Amino acid sequence: MSEYNGIDASPPMARWMKDTLDRSFFHRLIPVLAARVSPEKTAEILRAQPLRKTVLDLPKIKSIVPDPGNPNGDKLLLLRVQHEADLTPEARGYLRAHGTTFTIYTLKLNYDYWTADDILHAILPEELLDGAPSGFAAVGHLAHLNLNDEYLPYKHVIGQVIMDKNKSIRTVVNKLNSIDTKFRFFKMELIAGEPNYVVQHSELDCRFIFDFTQVYWNSRLSAEHERLVSLFRPTEVVADVFAGVGPFALPAAKKGCGVLANDLNPSSYKYLQANIQDNKVTDLVRPSCEDGRDFIRNVVWEVLDSPLAPYTPRLSRSEERARKKAKLANTPYPEEEADTSSRSVPRNRIAHFVMNLPDSAITFLDAFRGILKHPRGCDSVAAAAAVAYAEMPMVHCHCFTREMVQESAERDIRQRVGEQLGRALGADDEVSLHLVRSVAPNKDMYCISFRLPRDVAFDLVTSE
Ligand SMILES: C[S@@+](CC[C@H](N)C(=O)[O-])C[C@H]1O[C@@H](n2cnc3c(N)ncnc32)[C@H](O)[C@@H]1O
């Protein structure tokens, strides 16, 4: 907190504090000039133009307080100067005209008063003040930071201050620079609070529980989760190849979709199963724990073989009540009359594949070659597949690129996708490209969506 028009209310400097946070060090007594005002006049005085820049205006501090020496008498109007001589001529003139007398009032500030930013600015060396890490990302009760090396000697103090100043945070971790290359979760160290890494987090009306040290989670992807889920029709079936703990799968199921959700990480699979139960979508989500390539190759046959339950609209509580009322009155509930065709039909066709493993998802696309050519050459099943897949599924594949201009990014991504599919994507393949987010100064994350080419799925591509 910087000097405020003559009153410096910043915490005392504590540049020596490094390993342990000493909260008791942070206290200050600050004398300020106070004008005695009668309780009936306070509102008028607070609005008076000549006092506009004179009344004390510090965060969390009232500018009108009881007089400690005379609690039932006049109130004290706190001013942002310490001496009468420092008042502006307009303020002095106004207060004199009202016959005001002055006293000194002592502000008592302690550790609780200052923000995390104020405290860290008092502790960290001058050269580290720019970019001091009072901000953090939170998942449930856990805050995670990404501290640069120069801040590491202060990590415990930083963690403690962040925890003190954010009441919902009980655990603070610092991400280490290594990411588990296979399952994409970060290695991290505890810098403050309890070593409890199992968090509860809400996104898109779903509750997710998971161990942040064992699985991948990124709250920055919530807009992307929402965007893709909004593309799915409630009657459709979605296959999520790299599902994690379910941030696409569960919201999709909540809107009615049938979902096949797969993740190779046993911990992700464990929490995915728990989250399916917890969000009450067991009838709609089928979890699995296999390699993404095997999952892609098998999943169309699995769904043809054992289709997902027919679509049933999920009614809100008020709709549920209206439906019960209609039933009692023996009148048809309007929603029941609509689109009954899609209701009774078990769902045996995948409409969307989701592939959020940006580091390598493109390299899994070769698994789509021939997925609709029956592995055992069984004619009746192959015929059923041909009927079900009159319309081919959409594939939504996430990827990184180092091409920073959209046109070059598209060229780069299309080329890599084409190599894996065995042929370039063309005008008929309904290709679209969406910039998800910038992950580093020269690295962007995209999602390429396209309709799986029929000749790729039936393995009819002839080498170019
Ligand atoms: C970037 S995360 C995405 C998770 C989730 N879909 C999301 O949006 O947050 C990628 C996931 O793919 C899983 N994974 C990595 N390699 C895999 C593989 N070969 N087969 C299946 N899943 C894999 C990881 O465990 C991780 O949960």
Ligand as a Chemical Component Dictionary entry (heavy atoms), coordinates in Angstrom:
data_LIG
# 
_chem_comp.id                   LIG 
_chem_comp.type                 NON-POLYMER 
_chem_comp.pdbx_formal_charge   0 
_chem_comp.three_letter_code    LIG 
# 
loop_
_chem_comp_atom.comp_id 
_chem_comp_atom.atom_id 
_chem_comp_atom.alt_atom_id 
_chem_comp_atom.type_symbol 
_chem_comp_atom.charge 
_chem_comp_atom.model_Cartn_x 
_chem_comp_atom.model_Cartn_y 
_chem_comp_atom.model_Cartn_z 
_chem_comp_atom.pdbx_ordinal 
LIG C1  C1  C 0  -4.461 -33.121 -21.527 1  
LIG S1  S1  S 1  -5.257 -34.322 -20.536 2  
LIG C2  C2  C 0  -6.964 -33.983 -20.895 3  
LIG C3  C3  C 0  -7.897 -34.473 -19.861 4  
LIG C4  C4  C 0  -9.342 -33.966 -20.015 5  
LIG N1  N1  N 0  -9.927 -34.405 -21.245 6  
LIG C5  C5  C 0  -9.378 -32.444 -19.918 7  
LIG O1  O1  O 0  -9.829 -31.801 -20.854 8  
LIG O2  O2  O -1 -8.979 -31.902 -18.892 9  
LIG C6  C6  C 0  -4.904 -35.773 -21.438 10 
LIG C7  C7  C 0  -5.343 -37.061 -20.766 11 
LIG O3  O3  O 0  -4.945 -38.135 -21.610 12 
LIG C8  C8  C 0  -4.532 -39.233 -20.797 13 
LIG N2  N2  N 0  -3.635 -40.066 -21.629 14 
LIG C9  C9  C 0  -2.342 -39.874 -21.902 15 
LIG N3  N3  N 0  -1.904 -40.810 -22.752 16 
LIG C10 C10 C 0  -2.953 -41.604 -23.028 17 
LIG C11 C11 C 0  -3.117 -42.725 -23.879 18 
LIG N4  N4  N 0  -2.130 -43.235 -24.595 19 
LIG N5  N5  N 0  -4.357 -43.273 -23.957 20 
LIG C12 C12 C 0  -5.397 -42.781 -23.235 21 
LIG N6  N6  N 0  -5.264 -41.743 -22.396 22 
LIG C13 C13 C 0  -4.071 -41.143 -22.308 23 
LIG C14 C14 C 0  -3.877 -38.591 -19.608 24 
LIG O4  O4  O 0  -3.897 -39.442 -18.497 25 
LIG C15 C15 C 0  -4.730 -37.311 -19.412 26 
LIG O5  O5  O 0  -5.748 -37.542 -18.470 27 
# 
loop_
_chem_comp_bond.comp_id 
_chem_comp_bond.atom_id_1 
_chem_comp_bond.atom_id_2 
_chem_comp_bond.value_order 
_chem_comp_bond.pdbx_ordinal 
LIG C1  S1  SING 1  
LIG S1  C2  SING 2  
LIG S1  C6  SING 3  
LIG C2  C3  SING 4  
LIG C3  C4  SING 5  
LIG C4  N1  SING 6  
LIG C4  C5  SING 7  
LIG C5  O1  DOUB 8  
LIG C5  O2  SING 9  
LIG C6  C7  SING 10 
LIG C7  O3  SING 11 
LIG C7  C15 SING 12 
LIG O3  C8  SING 13 
LIG C8  N2  SING 14 
LIG C8  C14 SING 15 
LIG N2  C9  SING 16 
LIG N2  C13 SING 17 
LIG C9  N3  DOUB 18 
LIG N3  C10 SING 19 
LIG C10 C11 SING 20 
LIG C10 C13 DOUB 21 
LIG C11 N4  SING 22 
LIG C11 N5  DOUB 23 
LIG N5  C12 SING 24 
LIG C12 N6  DOUB 25 
LIG N6  C13 SING 26 
LIG C14 O4  SING 27 
LIG C14 C15 SING 28 
LIG C15 O5  SING 29 
# 
